[in-house]
Every structure is written in C-alpha cells, then in structure tokens.
Amino acid sequence: MDTHEESPFKRPRFTSSEDEKASLLPKETSKKDDEDIGYRKFRGLNIETTWLHWLIGPVVFAYMFAMLCSFYVLVEYTNQYFMKLEYKNANLSLTNTSDTFCHADEDSIVYKTETRATAAASTWNVYFSVAAGVPAVISNMVLGSYTDAFGRKFLMAIGVLGTMARLGTAALVIYLDGEIVYILIACFIEGCTGQYATTLQVSLAYIADITKPGRQRILGIIFIEFVIGVGLAIASFASGFLIEWKGYMFTFASMAGVLVVVLMVLIFILPETLTKEHRHRNNSCLGLFKTSLSFFTENDAENRRWKYQLVLLIHALCNLSFLPRLSTETLYQLASPFCWSPTKVGIYSAARTAVVLFVGLGSVNILEKFMDEIWICMIGTISYGASFFWTAFVSDDTQYYISKH
C-alpha cells in the first residue's frame, strides 16, 4: 500500500487491490446468481424513461408532506388532550390559561397541572413512536424484498395505506371525542406497513430502475432527497396554520385526503418499472427475512462486514437522538417559558429545516474542499450535541433560534 501527504485534516489515501464496490454478501457461483445479475442489469438500463416516471418526485413529496404535517399535529393534539384531562381532574378551566401558565409560580396549581399534562403527552408520544417504529423495522426487512416479487407500486401503496389509516383514525377519534389509545393502535398498524421507511426505500429503488449507474443515478437520488426536504419544510410550516385555522380534526382529515390523491396517482398514472415477467417470487416470507438478516450478521470474504456494522451502529445512534427530538422539542416550545403557538412552532420548524437543507448541505460542499469527510462528520456531530446542551439553558426566543441554527 502507498500513501501520500495531504492536509492535516485529511487522512492518508491508500491504494489497494481489493474492490471496494464488491458485494458484502458471500459470493457463490450458481445459475440463479447469474440470472439475478442479468435481471438487475436489465432493470437498470433497459427502461425507456418518460416524464410520467418522474412523477415519483411529486408522489414522494406529497406523502412526506402529509406524513410529517400529521406528525406535528399528533404531538400538539396529544398535548392538548392531556391538558384537558389534567385540568378536568384539577377542577380548573382551560379558558385563557396559556398566559397564566407562562407567568405562573412553580408552586402554583396551574404550573403543576400543566407540567403533569406535558409529561403525560411526552410519554404517549414515546408510545406512538415505539408502536410504529418497532414493527416497521421488522416489516421493512421483509417488504423491501417483496418489492422484487410484486413491483414497486405495490409496496409504496402499502405504505401509503398504512399512513392513511392512521390519519383517518386520528380524525375519527377527535370527531367522536374518543380515547387516544385508538390512535396508538393505528400507529401500530402503520408500523406493520413499514411507515415512512417503505416510501423511502421504494422511491430509491424506483430511481435505480429509471436511471443509469453513475452521474444520472446520483442526480436521481439528489432529486428524491430534495423533494423530501422541501416536503418536510412546507409541512412543518403549514401544520401550525392549519391547526389554528380549522383545528386538529380538519388537519388530520385533509392530510388523509392528500394521501387519497397520492394513492390514485400511484395506481392509475405512475408507471410500474418492474413488469410481471421480470419479477422474482422464489423465496418464502421466512426465507426473505433470513436473507435480509444475513446481511447484518454473516461475514464476507474480505472481512469488511464489521465496518458496515460499525457504520450501522453510528447511524442508529444518530437516529436515536434525532427522531425523538421532533416531539420533545415541540412540547418544549409549547410549554413554559416559551409558550409558543402552533403557528410559531410551524414557522420555527420550517426555518430550521430550510437552514439544514440549503445552508447545511452547502457548507458540506465547501468544507470537503479543505478536510476529509470524517472530520466533517465529527464537526457536525459536535455542533449538533452542543445545540442540545445549550437548549437546556436558553430562556428566550432569540437564544433558542441561535442554538438551533
């Protein structure tokens, strides 16, 4: 191996005879493998792409918009649900209590009541995340493989239907003034259909089908990531306005309506990239699950599996800090000392997403000219942790915005 001198921030470059693009799965020579290689090559290169194929972008945008908008609404509705419950138990009136709470003494009955309500809402948001997230991990390991057996649109439709069921259930529960446990059941059903991860993996598989390897495919992946980012930014901005304009039930119902439109476009307009004659139906559900699991456990010939497992662990830890952030941060903004309105929460979330999407990604392009990717990751991780630490001590809106941006 040879190395050469570079910037102090850059690690030495090594040249090796190993093919870093080689599959991590053990290589076996068989007729089935040869057919599989030809099958993937066919899918990637021989599809005549039309403008209808690129409707995958608007479909993903609309789904992510409806999903995340409903997420913010669920967090705020859960907070309101337990506020009503705790105020009723304390024989207090909810009329004009926001300002009273923000200026209340910590020993007052109002402060203690709202603190209990916020704690209960936080706990239930954890329940929602676990109910949807745990089954989603398992279902995606199987459903992701079945997209080769039943087509791309089939799997995406399952994900859309699962989220639609949750939104419809939430709207019905609010309309009937029902128990919040029914929304928890709906979250579990959504998790069994793969939740948003289903849409993400199908959209990337779809892009791989309609683009050629290399620059075209990279641009296709960037296109998907861009529409997802824009969808998240607009959703966080719109959710607050919809809540204050028409309330929680209308917002859930309208987002379910958006998903109905998405499903219609998916079924009747978006072309299927994996035709019936090129689908595989050789493995059982259990066999597909074992195949997916072996990718995480079995070693490869070049002993590179541990590197993948380490990256996977790092990614999981990052998600562990990021995913609960949205619900916890929203509850924190609604509570004392900030007492933000749903509209203000939405404006802040949209601004934060826009900064991450444009400024954050732009800074990566600049920094990589001067340092290696590993240093960029370390700087990002440290700054991300520092913002969490600072947030615990801020007491006004200006400091809060600075800490998060």
C-alpha positions in Angstrom: 0.0 0.0 0.0 1.1 3.5 -0.8 0.3 6.7 1.0 0.8 10.4 0.1 0.9 13.6 2.1 -2.2 15.7 2.3 -3.8 18.4 4.5 -3.5 17.7 8.3 -7.3 17.4 8.2 -7.2 14.6 5.6 -6.4 11.0 6.3 -3.8 9.2 4.1 -5.1 7.7 0.9 -4.5 4.0 0.4 -4.4 2.1 -2.8 -5.5 -1.5 -2.6 -6.2 -4.3 -4.9 -9.5 -5.0 -3.2 -12.6 -3.9 -5.0 -14.4 -1.6 -2.6 -17.6 -1.8 -4.7 -17.8 -5.6 -4.3 -20.8 -7.0 -2.6 -20.6 -7.7 1.1 -22.6 -10.9 0.7 -20.6 -14.1 0.2 -20.1 -14.9 -3.5 -21.4 -18.2 -4.8 -21.4 -19.2 -8.4 -24.8 -20.6 -9.5 -27.2 -20.3 -12.3 -29.6 -18.4 -10.0 -27.0 -15.8 -9.3 -26.2 -15.4 -13.0 -29.9 -14.8 -13.7 -30.1 -12.4 -10.8 -27.2 -10.3 -12.2 -28.8 -10.2 -15.6 -32.1 -9.3 -14.1 -30.7 -6.3 -12.2 -28.8 -5.1 -15.3 -32.0 -5.3 -17.3 -33.9 -3.3 -14.8 -31.3 -0.6 -14.6 -30.5 0.0 -18.2 -33.4 -1.0 -20.5 -36.3 1.1 -19.2 -37.4 3.9 -21.5 -37.9 6.8 -19.2 -40.8 9.2 -19.8 -41.9 12.3 -17.9 -44.5 10.1 -16.1 -41.7 8.2 -14.4 -40.5 11.4 -12.7 -43.9 11.8 -11.1 -42.3 9.7 -8.4 -40.9 13.0 -7.1 -44.3 14.7 -6.5 -45.7 11.4 -5.1 -42.9 11.3 -2.5 -43.2 15.0 -1.8 -47.0 14.7 -1.2 -46.6 11.7 1.0 -43.8 13.2 3.2 -45.8 16.4 3.4 -48.9 14.7 4.7 -47.0 12.3 7.0 -44.9 15.0 8.7 -47.7 17.5 8.9 -49.8 14.9 10.7 -46.8 14.1 13.0 -46.6 17.7 14.3 -50.4 17.7 14.7 -50.3 14.5 16.6 -47.7 15.9 19.0 -49.8 19.0 19.6 -53.1 17.2 19.8 -51.6 14.8 22.4 -50.5 17.8 24.5 -54.0 19.3 24.3 -55.7 16.0 25.1 -53.8 15.6 28.4 -54.2 19.3 29.2 -57.9 18.9 29.1 -57.7 15.7 31.2 -55.4 17.2 33.8 -57.4 20.5 34.1 -60.6 18.5 34.5 -59.0 16.4 37.3 -57.8 19.6 39.0 -61.2 21.4 38.6 -59.6 24.1 36.6 -60.8 25.9 33.5 -58.8 25.9 30.2 -60.0 29.4 29.3 -57.1 31.8 28.9 -54.6 29.6 30.8 -51.7 29.8 28.4 -50.6 33.3 29.6 -51.3 32.3 33.2 -49.1 29.2 32.9 -46.2 31.1 31.3 -46.1 33.6 34.3 -47.1 31.2 37.0 -45.1 30.4 40.1 -43.7 26.9 40.0 -45.6 26.1 43.2 -48.9 27.1 41.8 -51.6 24.6 40.9 -51.7 25.8 37.3 -48.0 25.2 36.8 -48.1 21.7 38.4 -51.2 20.8 36.3 -49.6 21.8 33.0 -46.3 20.1 33.9 -48.2 16.8 34.6 -50.0 17.2 31.3 -46.8 17.8 29.3 -45.1 14.8 31.0 -48.1 12.6 30.1 -48.0 13.9 26.5 -44.3 13.2 26.2 -44.8 9.6 27.5 -47.6 8.9 25.0 -45.5 10.3 22.1 -42.9 7.7 23.1 -45.7 5.1 23.0 -46.6 6.3 19.5 -43.0 6.1 18.3 -42.4 2.6 19.7 -45.8 1.3 18.4 -44.9 2.4 14.9 -41.2 2.0 14.9 -40.6 -1.5 16.2 -42.9 -3.3 13.8 -41.6 -1.0 11.0 -38.1 -2.4 11.4 -39.3 -6.0 11.0 -41.8 -5.3 8.2 -39.3 -3.3 6.1 -36.8 -6.2 6.2 -39.4 -8.4 4.5 -41.5 -5.9 2.5 -38.3 -4.4 1.0 -37.5 -7.8 -0.5 -41.1 -8.4 -1.7 -40.9 -5.3 -4.0 -38.9 -7.6 -6.4 -41.9 -10.0 -6.3 -44.8 -7.7 -6.6 -43.5 -4.5 -8.0 -42.5 -1.0 -6.8 -46.0 0.4 -6.8 -47.4 -2.4 -4.7 -45.0 -1.7 -1.8 -45.4 2.0 -1.9 -49.2 1.6 -1.9 -49.0 -0.4 1.3 -47.0 2.3 3.0 -49.5 5.0 1.8 -52.5 2.9 3.0 -50.9 2.4 6.4 -50.3 6.1 7.0 -53.8 6.9 5.6 -55.3 4.5 8.1 -53.5 6.3 11.0 -54.6 9.8 9.8 -58.2 8.6 9.3 -58.4 7.0 12.7 -57.0 10.1 14.4 -59.6 12.3 12.6 -62.4 10.0 13.7 -61.1 9.8 17.3 -61.1 13.6 17.5 -64.5 13.9 15.9 -66.1 11.4 18.3 -64.0 12.6 21.3 -62.7 9.1 21.7 -59.9 7.6 23.7 -56.3 8.3 22.5 -55.5 4.6 22.7 -57.2 4.0 19.3 -54.6 6.3 17.8 -51.9 4.1 19.4 -53.4 1.1 17.7 -53.5 2.9 14.4 -49.7 3.7 14.8 -49.0 0.0 15.3 -50.9 -0.8 12.1 -48.9 1.9 10.2 -45.7 0.4 11.6 -46.7 -3.0 10.2 -47.0 -1.5 6.7 -43.4 -0.1 7.1 -44.2 3.5 8.0 -42.3 6.2 6.0 -39.3 3.9 5.5 -41.3 1.9 3.0 -41.8 5.0 0.8 -38.1 6.0 1.1 -36.7 2.6 0.1 -39.2 2.2 -2.8 -38.5 5.7 -4.1 -34.8 4.9 -4.2 -35.4 1.5 -5.9 -37.7 3.3 -8.4 -34.9 5.8 -9.2 -32.4 3.0 -9.6 -34.8 1.4 -12.1 -35.2 4.5 -14.3 -31.6 5.8 -14.2 -28.2 4.5 -15.4 -25.4 3.9 -12.9 -23.1 6.9 -12.4 -23.9 10.6 -12.5 -27.5 10.1 -13.7 -28.3 7.9 -10.8 -26.7 10.3 -8.3 -28.8 13.2 -9.7 -31.9 11.0 -9.3 -31.1 10.3 -5.7 -30.4 14.0 -5.1 -33.8 14.7 -6.7 -35.6 12.4 -4.2 -33.7 13.8 -1.2 -34.6 17.4 -2.4 -38.3 16.8 -2.7 -38.3 15.1 0.7 -36.5 18.1 2.3 -38.9 20.5 0.7 -41.9 18.4 1.8 -40.7 18.4 5.4 -40.1 22.2 5.4 -43.5 23.0 3.9 -45.3 20.5 6.2 -43.8 22.0 9.4 -44.8 25.5 8.2 -48.3 24.5 7.2 -49.2 22.4 10.2 -49.4 25.3 12.7 -51.6 27.4 10.4 -53.9 24.5 9.7 -54.3 23.8 13.4 -55.1 27.4 14.3 -57.3 27.8 11.2 -59.5 24.7 11.4 -58.3 22.6 14.3 -56.9 19.1 14.7 -59.6 17.0 13.2 -59.7 19.0 9.9 -55.9 18.8 9.6 -55.8 15.1 10.1 -58.7 14.6 7.6 -57.2 16.9 5.0 -53.8 15.1 5.2 -55.7 11.8 4.8 -57.3 13.4 1.7 -53.8 14.2 0.3 -52.9 10.6 0.7 -56.0 9.5 -1.2 -54.8 11.7 -4.1 -51.3 10.2 -3.8 -52.8 6.7 -4.0 -54.8 7.5 -7.1 -51.8 8.9 -8.9 -49.8 5.9 -7.8 -52.3 3.4 -9.1 -53.5 5.0 -12.3 -50.8 7.3 -13.5 -47.3 6.4 -12.2 -45.8 3.7 -14.5 -44.6 0.5 -12.9 -40.9 -0.1 -13.5 -40.8 -3.8 -12.7 -43.1 -5.6 -15.1 -44.5 -9.0 -14.3 -42.2 -11.0 -16.5 -39.2 -9.6 -14.6 -40.4 -10.2 -11.0 -39.0 -12.9 -8.6 -41.2 -15.0 -6.4 -38.8 -17.7 -5.4 -38.5 -17.2 -1.7 -41.0 -17.5 1.2 -41.6 -14.8 3.7 -39.3 -16.6 6.2 -36.6 -17.0 3.5 -36.6 -13.3 2.7 -36.4 -12.4 6.3 -33.3 -14.8 6.8 -31.7 -13.3 3.7 -32.2 -9.7 5.0 -30.9 -10.7 8.4 -27.8 -12.5 7.0 -26.7 -9.2 5.5 -26.2 -7.9 9.1 -24.7 -11.0 10.6 -22.7 -13.1 8.2 -19.1 -12.1 7.4 -17.8 -11.5 3.9 -14.7 -12.9 2.3 -12.7 -9.6 2.7 -13.7 -9.2 6.4 -15.3 -5.9 5.8 -18.6 -6.7 7.5 -17.6 -5.2 10.8 -17.1 -1.8 9.1 -20.6 -1.9 7.9 -21.9 -2.9 11.3 -20.0 0.0 12.9 -21.4 2.5 10.4 -24.9 1.0 11.1 -24.4 1.4 14.8 -23.4 5.1 14.4 -26.4 5.7 12.1 -28.7 4.1 14.7 -27.3 6.3 17.5 -27.7 9.4 15.4 -31.4 8.5 14.7 -31.9 7.7 18.4 -31.1 11.4 19.1 -32.8 12.8 16.1 -36.2 11.0 15.9 -37.4 11.8 19.5 -36.2 15.4 19.0 -39.2 16.5 17.0 -41.9 15.5 19.5 -39.8 16.5 22.6 -38.8 19.8 21.1 -42.4 20.7 20.1 -43.6 20.0 23.6 -40.8 22.1 25.0 -41.7 25.0 22.7 -45.4 24.8 23.7 -44.5 24.8 27.5 -43.1 27.5 29.8 -41.1 29.7 29.4 -41.7 29.9 25.6 -45.4 29.1 25.3 -45.3 29.2 21.5 -48.5 29.0 19.5 -48.9 26.1 16.9 -48.2 28.7 14.1 -45.0 29.9 15.7 -43.9 26.2 16.2 -44.5 25.6 12.5 -42.6 28.7 11.4 -39.6 27.8 13.5 -39.6 24.2 12.2 -39.8 25.3 8.6 -36.9 27.8 9.2 -34.8 25.1 10.8 -35.5 22.6 8.0 -34.6 25.2 5.3 -31.4 26.0 7.0 -30.4 22.4 7.3 -31.4 21.7 3.7 -29.7 24.6 2.0 -27.1 26.1 4.3 -26.1 22.7 5.9 -25.7 20.9 2.6 -24.0 23.9 1.0 -21.4 24.0 3.8 -20.6 20.4 3.3 -19.6 21.1 -0.3 -17.3 23.9 1.0 -15.8 22.0 3.9 -14.9 19.0 1.8 -12.5 21.1 -0.2 -10.4 21.6 2.9 -10.9 18.4 5.0 -11.9 14.8 4.8 -15.4 13.5 5.2 -14.7 12.0 8.6 -13.8 15.5 10.0 -17.0 17.0 8.6 -19.0 14.3 10.3 -17.2 14.9 13.6 -17.8 18.7 13.4 -21.5 18.1 12.6 -21.9 15.7 15.5 -20.2 18.0 18.0 -22.2 21.1 16.9 -25.4 19.0 17.0 -24.7 17.9 20.5 -23.7 21.4 21.6 -27.0 22.8 20.4 -28.9 20.2 22.5 -26.8 21.2 25.5 -27.3 24.9 25.0 -31.1 24.5 24.5 -31.4 23.2 28.1 -30.3 26.7 29.4 -31.9 29.2 27.0 -34.8 31.3 28.3 -35.9 33.5 25.3 -36.8 33.1 21.7 -33.6 34.7 20.3 -31.3 32.4 22.2 -33.4 29.4 21.1 -33.2 30.3 17.4 -29.4 30.8 17.7 -28.9 27.5 19.5 -30.8 25.5 16.8 -29.4 27.2 13.7 
